[in-house]
Amino acid sequence: MSSHSAHSGSGGPAADEKLGFEAATAALGLKANISEADHPLLCEGTRRQRGDLAVTMLVHYKEDQEKLSKVSLSLGLYITGER
């Protein structure tokens, strides 16, 4: 059974890529609502994973200005289209 047959009405790989991108950019913008003093390892791990995801996405989408802009906005960065 392929991964697509498990989805009813699946749009295929392009839809999966779009959904994955939207989920990843949403995850970059999330802020934990926990005390770092109470949960320092969880906060550090979350920061590292968020940083790794951010770097991966910035490198992967460096040639796609629209997606790069969305990633940057999720991180709170503002990049102009000028080079």
C-alpha positions as CSV (number, residue, x, y, z in Angstrom):
1,M,0.0,0.0,0.0
2,S,1.5,3.3,-1.0
3,S,1.5,6.3,1.2
4,H,-0.8,8.1,-1.2
5,S,-3.5,5.3,-1.2
6,A,-4.0,5.8,2.5
7,H,-5.2,9.4,1.8
8,S,-8.6,9.9,0.4
9,G,-8.5,12.6,-2.3
10,S,-4.7,12.9,-2.1
11,G,-3.3,15.5,-4.4
12,G,-0.1,13.6,-4.9
13,P,3.5,14.6,-4.3
14,A,3.0,18.3,-5.1
15,A,0.2,18.5,-2.6
16,D,2.4,16.6,0.0
17,E,5.3,19.1,-0.6
18,K,3.0,22.1,-0.2
19,L,1.5,20.6,3.0
20,G,5.0,19.8,4.4
21,F,6.2,23.3,3.6
22,E,3.2,24.9,5.3
23,A,3.6,22.6,8.4
24,A,7.3,23.3,8.6
25,T,6.9,27.1,8.4
26,A,4.1,27.0,11.0
27,A,6.4,25.0,13.3
28,L,9.2,27.6,12.9
29,G,6.8,30.3,14.1
30,L,5.5,28.4,17.2
31,K,6.6,29.5,20.6
32,A,6.7,27.2,23.6
33,N,4.5,28.2,26.5
34,I,6.6,26.5,29.2
35,S,9.1,27.7,31.8
36,E,12.7,27.4,30.7
37,A,13.6,27.3,34.4
38,D,11.4,24.3,35.0
39,H,12.3,22.5,31.7
40,P,15.7,23.6,30.5
41,L,16.5,20.5,28.5
42,L,13.2,20.6,26.6
43,C,13.7,24.2,25.8
44,E,17.3,23.6,24.6
45,G,16.2,20.6,22.5
46,T,13.4,22.6,20.9
47,R,15.7,25.5,20.1
48,R,18.2,23.2,18.5
49,Q,15.6,21.4,16.4
50,R,14.0,24.7,15.3
51,G,17.4,26.0,14.4
52,D,18.2,22.9,12.4
53,L,14.9,23.1,10.6
54,A,15.4,26.8,9.8
55,V,18.9,26.3,8.3
56,T,17.7,23.3,6.3
57,M,14.8,25.3,4.9
58,L,16.8,28.4,4.2
59,V,19.4,26.4,2.3
60,H,16.8,24.3,0.4
61,Y,14.7,27.2,-0.7
62,K,17.5,29.8,-1.3
63,E,16.6,30.0,-5.0
64,D,12.8,30.3,-4.5
65,Q,12.2,33.9,-3.3
66,E,8.5,33.3,-2.4
67,K,9.2,30.3,-0.2
68,L,12.4,31.9,1.2
69,S,10.3,34.9,2.2
70,K,7.7,32.7,3.9
71,V,10.4,30.9,5.9
72,S,12.0,34.3,6.8
73,L,8.7,35.7,8.0
74,S,8.1,32.6,10.1
75,L,11.5,33.3,11.8
76,G,10.7,36.9,12.3
77,L,13.2,38.0,9.6
78,Y,12.5,40.5,6.9
79,I,14.4,40.1,3.6
80,T,14.0,42.3,0.6
81,G,14.1,40.8,-2.9
82,E,17.2,42.8,-3.8
83,R,20.6,41.3,-4.2
